């Protein structure tokens, strides 16, 4: 397997709040710079996304691809590439670890990218690092700003109308 890139960040929210944002694929274009479109194609027996189509624009890597997701408990999700126009592999994971008695969360994002076209390893690692850094920063901002649950926002809007 190719080398992977990994990075971590601390988010001032409980792991469940962080995972709620991670699992809300429909809203990815709102907070991830690289994901321009996200569409859940299939769900598992617990209602979590098991296959997602993503339109990605990460500078050197632009692609329309489908990922298969595996959920492990409430604190880990991993994915692997199902199909892609440009990528040979896109495997990754988010691992959440509670800190400060669950008041905050350490999020570790691991990613391996392999493209079908020839590309220097250094450029691939740089693209992975850009994807990870932007995703973690976007996730932190999204969770800590309180925009983690679009359904709650919609419910609050509906409540104001009553």
ROSE-4610 file (N, C-alpha, C; in Angstrom, 1 decimal, always signed):
// ROSE-4610
residu = [X/X/X/X/X/X/X/X/X/X/X/X/X/X/X/X/X/X/X/X/X/X/X/X/X/X/X/X/X/X/X/X/X/X/X/X/X/X/X/X/X/X/X/X/X/X/X/X/X/X/X/X/X/X/X/X/X/X/X/X/X/X/X/X/X/X/X/X/X/X/X/X/X/X/X/X/X/X/X/X/X/X/X/X/X/X/X/X/X/X/X/X/X/X/X/X/X/X/X/X/X/X/X/X/X/X/X/X/X/X/X/X/X/X/X/X/X/X/X/X/X/X/X/X/X/X/X/X/X/X/X/X/X/X/X/X/X/X/X/X/X/X/X/X/X/X/X/X/X/X/X/X/X/X/X/X/X/X/X/X/X/X/X/X/X/X/X/X/X/X/X/X/X/X/X/X/X/X/X/X/X/X/X/X/X/X/X/X/X/X/X/X/X/X/X/X/X/X/X/X/X/X/X/X/X/X/X/X/X/X/X/X/X/X/X/X/X/X/X/X/X/X/X/X/X/X/X/X/X/X/X/X/X/X/X/X/X/X/X/X/X/X/X/X/X/X/X/X/X/X/X/X/X/X/X/X/X/X/X/X/X/X/X/X/X/X/X/X/X/X/X/X/X/X/X/X/X/X/X/X/X/X/X/X/X/X/X/X/X/X/X/X/X/X/X/X/X/X/X/X/X/X/X/X/X/X/X/X/X/X/X/X/X/X/X/X/X/X/X/X/X/X/X/X/X/X/X/X/X/X/X/X/X/X/X/X/X/X/X/X/X/X/X/X/X/X/X/X/X/X/X/X/X/X/X/X/X/X/X/X/X/X/X/X/X/X/X/X/X/X/X/X/X/X/X/X/X/X/X/X/X/X/X/X/X/X/X/X/X/X/X/X/X/X/X/X/X/X/X/X/X/X/X/X/X/X/X/X/X/X/X/X/X/X/X/X/X/X/X/X/X/X/X/X/X/X/X/X/X/X/X/X/X/X/X/X/X/X/X/X/X/X/X/X/X/X/X/X/X/X/X/X/X/X/X/X/X/X/X/X/X/X/X/X/X/X/X/X/X/X/X/X/X/X/X/X/X/X/X/X/X/X/X/X/X/X]
num = [1/1/1/2/2/2/3/3/3/4/4/4/5/5/5/6/6/6/7/7/7/8/8/8/9/9/9/10/10/10/11/11/11/12/12/12/13/13/13/14/14/14/15/15/15/16/16/16/17/17/17/18/18/18/19/19/19/20/20/20/21/21/21/22/22/22/23/23/23/24/24/24/25/25/25/26/26/26/27/27/27/28/28/28/29/29/29/30/30/30/31/31/31/32/32/32/33/33/33/34/34/34/35/35/35/36/36/36/37/37/37/38/38/38/39/39/39/40/40/40/41/41/41/42/42/42/43/43/43/44/44/44/45/45/45/46/46/46/47/47/47/48/48/48/49/49/49/50/50/50/51/51/51/52/52/52/53/53/53/54/54/54/55/55/55/56/56/56/57/57/57/58/58/58/59/59/59/60/60/60/61/61/61/62/62/62/63/63/63/64/64/64/65/65/65/66/66/66/67/67/67/68/68/68/69/69/69/70/70/70/71/71/71/72/72/72/73/73/73/74/74/74/75/75/75/76/76/76/77/77/77/78/78/78/79/79/79/80/80/80/81/81/81/82/82/82/83/83/83/84/84/84/85/85/85/86/86/86/87/87/87/88/88/88/89/89/89/90/90/90/91/91/91/92/92/92/93/93/93/94/94/94/95/95/95/96/96/96/97/97/97/98/98/98/99/99/99/100/100/100/101/101/101/102/102/102/103/103/103/104/104/104/105/105/105/106/106/106/107/107/107/108/108/108/109/109/109/110/110/110/111/111/111/112/112/112/113/113/113/114/114/114/115/115/115/116/116/116/117/117/117/118/118/118/119/119/119/120/120/120/121/121/121/122/122/122/123/123/123/124/124/124/125/125/125/126/126/126/127/127/127/128/128/128/129/129/129/130/130/130/131/131/131/132/132/132/133/133/133/134/134/134/135/135/135/136/136/136/137/137/137/138/138/138/139/139/139/140/140/140/141/141/141/142/142/142/143/143/143/144/144/144/145/145/145/146/146/146/147/147/147/148/148/148/149/149/149/150/150/150/151/151/151/152/152/152/153/153/153/154/154/154/155/155/155/156/156/156/157/157/157/158/158/158/159/159/159/160/160/160/161/161/161/162/162/162]
x = [+0.9/+0.0/+0.9/+0.5/+1.2/+1.3/+2.2/+2.3/+1.1/+0.8/-0.4/+0.1/-0.8/-0.6/-1.6/-1.2/-2.0/-1.8/-2.9/-2.8/-3.9/-3.7/-4.7/-5.0/-6.2/-6.6/-7.5/-7.6/-8.5/-9.7/-10.9/-12.1/-12.8/-13.3/-13.9/-15.4/-15.6/-17.0/-16.9/-18.0/-18.0/-17.9/-17.3/-17.2/-18.5/-19.6/-20.8/-21.2/-20.9/-21.1/-20.2/-19.0/-18.0/-18.4/-18.8/-19.2/-20.5/-21.3/-22.6/-22.3/-21.3/-20.9/-20.2/-19.3/-18.6/-19.6/-20.7/-21.7/-22.7/-22.7/-23.7/-23.1/-23.1/-22.4/-23.1/-24.4/-25.1/-24.6/-24.1/-23.6/-22.1/-21.4/-19.9/-19.6/-20.3/-19.9/-20.0/-20.7/-20.8/-19.5/-18.8/-17.6/-16.3/-16.3/-15.1/-14.8/-13.6/-13.2/-13.1/-12.8/-12.5/-13.8/-14.8/-16.0/-17.0/-17.2/-18.1/-19.6/-19.7/-21.0/-20.8/-21.9/-21.9/-23.3/-23.4/-24.6/-24.5/-25.4/-25.4/-26.2/-25.5/-26.0/-26.7/-26.2/-26.7/-26.4/-27.3/-27.1/-27.1/-26.4/-26.4/-27.7/-27.8/-29.0/-29.2/-28.3/-28.4/-28.7/-28.9/-29.2/-28.0/-26.8/-25.6/-25.1/-24.5/-24.1/-23.1/-23.3/-22.4/-21.7/-22.3/-21.7/-22.1/-21.1/-21.2/-20.5/-21.2/-20.5/-20.1/-18.8/-18.3/-17.6/-17.9/-17.2/-16.1/-14.9/-13.7/-12.9/-12.5/-11.5/-10.5/-9.4/-8.3/-7.1/-7.2/-6.0/-5.5/-4.4/-3.8/-4.7/-5.7/-6.6/-8.0/-8.6/-10.0/-10.6/-11.8/-12.4/-13.8/-14.5/-15.9/-15.8/-15.9/-15.7/-16.7/-16.7/-17.6/-16.8/-17.2/-16.5/-17.4/-16.9/-17.6/-17.2/-18.1/-17.8/-18.1/-17.2/-17.4/-17.4/-18.4/-18.5/-18.2/-17.3/-16.9/-17.2/-18.3/-18.8/-19.2/-19.1/-19.5/-18.3/-17.0/-15.9/-14.9/-15.3/-14.4/-15.2/-14.8/-15.3/-14.1/-14.2/-13.1/-13.8/-13.0/-13.6/-12.5/-13.1/-12.2/-12.9/-12.1/-12.6/-13.3/-14.5/-15.3/-15.0/-15.2/-14.9/-14.5/-13.8/-13.2/-12.8/-12.7/-12.2/-10.7/-10.2/-8.7/-8.0/-8.6/-7.9/-7.9/-6.8/-6.6/-6.9/-6.7/-7.0/-7.3/-8.2/-8.5/-9.1/-8.2/-8.5/-8.2/-9.1/-8.9/-9.7/-9.6/-10.4/-10.3/-11.4/-11.5/-11.5/-10.7/-10.7/-10.9/-11.9/-12.2/-11.8/-11.2/-10.8/-11.3/-12.1/-12.6/-11.5/-11.5/-10.5/-11.3/-10.7/-11.3/-12.7/-12.8/-14.0/-15.1/-14.7/-15.7/-16.1/-15.5/-15.8/-15.2/-14.1/-13.5/-13.0/-12.6/-12.3/-11.0/-10.1/-9.0/-9.4/-9.3/-9.7/-8.4/-8.3/-7.1/-7.7/-7.1/-7.5/-6.3/-6.6/-5.5/-6.0/-5.1/-5.5/-4.4/-4.8/-3.9/-4.5/-3.8/-4.3/-3.3/-3.9/-3.1/-3.8/-3.1/-3.8/-3.4/-4.3/-4.0/-3.0/-2.8/-1.8/-0.5/+0.6/+1.9/+2.0/+2.4/+2.6/+3.6/+4.5/+5.6/+5.0/+5.6/+5.1/+5.1/+6.0/+6.0/+4.8/+4.3/+3.1/+1.9/+1.8/+0.7/+0.6/+1.8/+1.8/+1.3/+1.8/+1.4/-0.2/-0.7/-2.2/-2.9/-2.4/-3.0/-3.0/-1.8/-1.7/-2.6/-2.8/-3.7/-5.2/-5.5/-6.9/-7.1/-6.2/-6.3/-6.4/-5.4/-5.4/-6.7/-7.1/-8.3/-9.6/-9.6/-10.8/-10.8/-9.7/-9.7/-10.0/-9.4/-9.7/-11.2/-11.7/-13.1/-14.1/-13.7/-14.5/-14.5/-13.3/-13.2/-14.1/-14.0/-14.8/-16.2/-16.6/-18.0/-18.6/-17.9/-18.4/-18.5/-17.4/-17.3/-18.2/-18.6/-19.5/-20.9/-21.2/-22.5/-23.4/-22.8/-23.6/-23.5/-23.4/-23.2/-24.5/-25.7/-26.9/-27.9/-27.9/-28.8/-30.2/-30.5/-31.9/-32.3/-31.4/-31.8/-32.0/-31.2/-31.4/-32.8/-33.1/-34.4/-35.5/-35.4/-36.4/-36.6/-35.5/-35.6/-36.3/-36.0/-36.6/-38.1/-38.5/-39.9/-40.6/-39.9/-40.5/-40.8/-39.9/-40.1/-41.4/-41.7/-42.9/-44.2/-44.2/-45.4/-45.9]
y = [-1.2/+0.0/+1.2/+2.3/+3.5/+4.2/+5.0/+5.8/+6.7/+6.9/+7.8/+9.1/+10.0/+11.3/+11.4/+11.9/+12.0/+13.3/+13.8/+15.0/+15.0/+15.7/+15.8/+17.2/+17.4/+18.7/+18.5/+19.5/+19.4/+20.4/+19.8/+20.6/+20.7/+21.9/+22.2/+21.8/+20.5/+19.9/+18.4/+17.8/+16.4/+15.6/+14.4/+13.5/+13.3/+13.2/+13.0/+14.2/+15.4/+16.6/+16.6/+16.3/+16.2/+15.2/+14.0/+12.9/+13.3/+14.1/+14.5/+15.4/+16.2/+17.0/+16.2/+15.3/+14.4/+13.5/+13.1/+12.2/+12.9/+14.2/+15.0/+15.4/+14.4/+14.6/+15.7/+15.8/+16.8/+18.2/+18.5/+19.8/+20.0/+19.0/+19.1/+20.3/+20.6/+21.7/+23.1/+23.1/+24.3/+24.6/+23.6/+23.8/+23.2/+22.3/+21.8/+22.5/+23.0/+23.8/+22.9/+21.6/+20.8/+20.1/+19.8/+19.0/+20.0/+19.9/+20.8/+20.3/+18.9/+18.3/+17.0/+16.6/+15.3/+14.7/+13.5/+12.8/+11.4/+11.2/+9.9/+8.9/+7.8/+6.9/+5.7/+5.3/+4.2/+4.4/+3.7/+3.8/+2.4/+2.3/+1.0/+0.8/-0.3/-0.6/+0.3/+1.2/+2.2/+3.5/+3.6/+4.9/+5.8/+5.3/+6.0/+5.8/+6.8/+6.7/+5.5/+4.7/+3.6/+3.8/+4.6/+5.0/+6.4/+7.2/+8.6/+9.0/+9.7/+10.3/+11.7/+12.0/+13.3/+13.9/+15.2/+15.9/+16.7/+16.4/+17.0/+17.9/+19.0/+19.9/+20.3/+19.6/+19.9/+20.4/+21.3/+21.8/+20.8/+20.1/+19.1/+17.9/+17.7/+16.5/+17.0/+16.7/+17.1/+15.7/+15.4/+14.1/+14.0/+13.1/+12.7/+11.3/+11.0/+9.6/+9.2/+7.9/+7.3/+6.6/+6.8/+6.2/+5.3/+4.2/+3.3/+3.6/+3.8/+4.1/+3.0/+2.9/+1.9/+2.6/+2.4/+3.1/+2.1/+2.5/+1.7/+2.4/+1.9/+2.6/+4.0/+4.9/+6.3/+7.2/+6.7/+7.5/+7.2/+6.4/+6.2/+5.9/+6.5/+6.2/+6.1/+5.1/+5.0/+4.8/+5.1/+5.0/+4.5/+3.9/+3.4/+3.7/+3.8/+4.2/+3.1/+3.4/+2.4/+2.6/+3.9/+4.2/+5.6/+5.9/+7.2/+7.4/+8.7/+9.0/+9.1/+9.7/+10.0/+9.3/+8.8/+8.2/+6.7/+6.1/+4.7/+4.2/+5.1/+4.9/+6.2/+6.1/+7.2/+6.6/+6.3/+5.6/+6.5/+6.5/+7.4/+7.1/+7.9/+7.7/+9.0/+9.1/+10.0/+9.2/+9.5/+8.8/+9.9/+9.7/+10.7/+10.2/+11.0/+10.6/+11.7/+11.4/+12.4/+12.9/+14.2/+14.9/+15.6/+16.0/+16.8/+16.3/+15.0/+14.3/+14.5/+14.5/+14.5/+15.9/+16.9/+18.3/+18.7/+18.1/+18.4/+17.1/+17.1/+15.9/+16.1/+15.1/+15.1/+14.3/+14.9/+14.3/+14.0/+12.8/+12.4/+12.0/+12.6/+12.3/+11.7/+10.5/+9.8/+9.7/+9.8/+9.8/+9.2/+8.4/+7.9/+8.1/+8.8/+9.1/+8.5/+7.8/+7.4/+7.7/+8.4/+8.8/+7.9/+7.9/+7.0/+7.6/+8.9/+9.5/+9.6/+9.6/+9.7/+11.1/+11.0/+12.2/+11.9/+12.8/+12.6/+12.4/+11.5/+11.2/+12.4/+13.3/+14.6/+15.4/+15.4/+16.2/+15.5/+14.2/+13.5/+13.7/+13.7/+13.9/+15.3/+16.3/+17.7/+17.8/+17.1/+17.2/+16.6/+15.4/+14.8/+15.8/+16.4/+17.4/+18.5/+19.1/+20.2/+19.7/+18.5/+18.0/+17.9/+17.2/+17.0/+18.3/+19.2/+20.5/+21.3/+21.4/+22.1/+21.5/+20.1/+19.4/+19.6/+19.4/+19.6/+21.0/+22.0/+23.4/+23.7/+23.2/+23.4/+22.7/+21.5/+20.7/+21.5/+21.9/+22.6/+23.9/+24.6/+25.9/+25.6/+24.6/+24.2/+23.8/+22.9/+22.4/+23.5/+24.2/+25.2/+26.4/+26.6/+27.8/+27.4/+26.1/+25.7/+25.3/+25.2/+24.8/+23.3/+22.6/+21.1/+20.4/+21.0/+20.2/+21.1/+20.9/+21.6/+21.3/+20.1/+19.8/+20.6/+20.8/+21.7/+23.1/+23.6/+25.0/+25.1/+24.1/+24.1/+24.0/+23.2/+23.1/+24.4/+25.0/+26.3/+27.4/+27.4/+28.3/+28.0/+26.7/+26.3/+26.8/+26.6/+27.0/+28.5/+29.3/+30.7/+31.1/+30.3/+30.6/+30.4/+29.5/+29.1/+30.2]
z = [+0.0/+0.0/+0.0/-0.6/-0.7/+0.7/+0.8/+2.1/+2.2/+3.5/+3.8/+4.5/+4.4/+5.1/+6.2/+7.4/+8.5/+9.3/+9.9/+10.7/+11.7/+12.8/+13.9/+14.2/+14.8/+15.3/+16.5/+17.4/+18.5/+18.2/+18.4/+18.2/+19.5/+19.9/+21.1/+21.0/+21.0/+20.9/+21.2/+21.7/+22.0/+20.7/+20.8/+19.6/+18.8/+19.5/+18.7/+17.9/+18.3/+17.5/+16.3/+16.5/+15.4/+14.4/+14.8/+13.9/+13.2/+13.8/+13.2/+12.0/+12.0/+10.9/+9.8/+10.3/+9.3/+8.5/+9.2/+8.6/+7.7/+7.8/+7.0/+5.6/+4.7/+3.4/+2.6/+2.7/+1.9/+2.1/+3.2/+3.6/+3.4/+2.9/+2.6/+1.8/+0.7/-0.1/+0.6/+1.8/+2.6/+3.4/+3.7/+4.6/+4.1/+3.1/+2.6/+1.3/+1.1/-0.1/-1.3/-1.1/-2.3/-2.8/-1.9/-2.3/-2.9/-4.2/-4.9/-4.9/-4.9/-4.8/-4.0/-3.3/-2.5/-2.6/-2.9/-3.1/-2.4/-1.4/-0.8/-1.7/-2.1/-3.1/-2.4/-1.2/-0.5/+1.0/+1.8/+3.3/+3.9/+5.1/+5.8/+6.6/+7.3/+8.0/+9.2/+9.5/+10.6/+10.1/+8.7/+8.1/+7.8/+8.0/+7.7/+6.3/+5.7/+4.3/+4.1/+3.1/+2.9/+1.5/+0.6/-0.6/-0.9/-1.3/-1.5/-2.8/-3.7/-4.9/-4.5/-4.8/-4.5/-5.8/-6.0/-7.1/-6.4/-6.6/-5.9/-6.8/-6.3/-6.9/-5.9/-5.9/-4.9/-5.6/-6.5/-7.2/-8.2/-7.9/-8.7/-9.0/-8.1/-8.2/-8.4/-9.5/-9.8/-10.2/-9.6/-9.9/-9.5/-10.2/-9.8/-9.4/-8.2/-7.7/-6.7/-6.4/-5.4/-4.4/-3.1/-2.0/-1.2/-0.7/+0.2/+1.6/+2.5/+3.9/+4.9/+5.9/+6.9/+8.2/+9.0/+10.3/+11.4/+12.3/+13.4/+14.7/+15.3/+16.5/+16.2/+17.2/+17.0/+16.8/+16.8/+16.8/+15.6/+14.7/+13.5/+12.3/+11.2/+9.9/+8.9/+8.0/+7.0/+5.7/+4.6/+3.3/+2.3/+1.2/+0.1/-1.2/-2.2/-3.5/-4.2/-4.7/-5.5/-7.0/-7.4/-8.8/-9.0/-10.0/-10.2/-11.7/-12.1/-13.4/-13.4/-12.3/-12.2/-11.2/-10.2/-9.0/-9.1/-8.7/-8.5/-7.1/-6.1/-4.7/-4.0/-3.1/-2.2/-1.0/-0.1/+1.2/+2.3/+3.3/+4.4/+5.6/+6.6/+7.8/+8.7/+9.5/+10.6/+11.8/+12.8/+14.1/+15.2/+16.0/+17.0/+18.4/+19.2/+20.6/+21.5/+22.5/+23.4/+24.3/+24.6/+25.5/+26.5/+27.6/+28.7/+29.0/+29.4/+29.8/+28.7/+27.4/+26.3/+25.9/+26.5/+26.2/+24.8/+24.5/+23.2/+22.6/+21.3/+20.5/+19.7/+19.8/+18.9/+17.7/+16.5/+15.3/+14.5/+14.1/+13.3/+11.9/+10.9/+9.5/+8.8/+8.3/+7.5/+6.1/+5.1/+3.7/+2.8/+1.9/+0.9/-0.5/-1.3/-2.7/-3.7/-4.7/-5.8/-7.1/-8.0/-9.3/-10.4/-11.5/-12.6/-13.5/-13.5/-14.4/-13.6/-14.3/-13.6/-12.9/-11.6/-10.8/-9.7/-9.5/-8.5/-7.2/-6.4/-5.1/-4.2/-4.4/-3.6/-3.9/-5.1/-5.5/-4.9/-4.9/-4.3/-2.8/-2.1/-0.7/-0.4/-1.2/-1.0/-1.2/-2.2/-2.5/-1.3/-0.8/+0.4/+1.6/+1.8/+2.9/+2.8/+1.6/+1.4/+1.7/+1.2/+1.4/+2.9/+3.6/+5.0/+5.8/+5.6/+6.3/+6.1/+4.9/+4.6/+5.3/+5.2/+5.7/+7.2/+7.9/+9.4/+9.8/+9.1/+9.5/+9.2/+8.1/+7.8/+8.8/+9.2/+10.1/+11.5/+11.9/+13.2/+13.2/+12.1/+12.0/+12.0/+11.2/+11.1/+12.4/+13.1/+14.4/+15.4/+15.6/+16.6/+16.4/+15.2/+14.9/+15.2/+15.5/+15.8/+14.6/+13.4/+12.2/+12.0/+13.0/+12.9/+12.5/+12.7/+12.4/+11.6/+10.3/+9.5/+9.8/+10.3/+10.6/+11.8/+12.8/+13.9/+13.5/+12.6/+12.0/+11.4/+10.6/+9.9/+10.9/+11.9/+12.9/+13.7/+13.9/+14.6/+13.7/+12.5/+11.5/+11.5/+11.4/+11.4/+12.7/+13.8/+15.1/+15.2/+14.6/+14.5/+13.8/+12.8/+11.9/+12.7/+13.7/+14.4/+15.4]
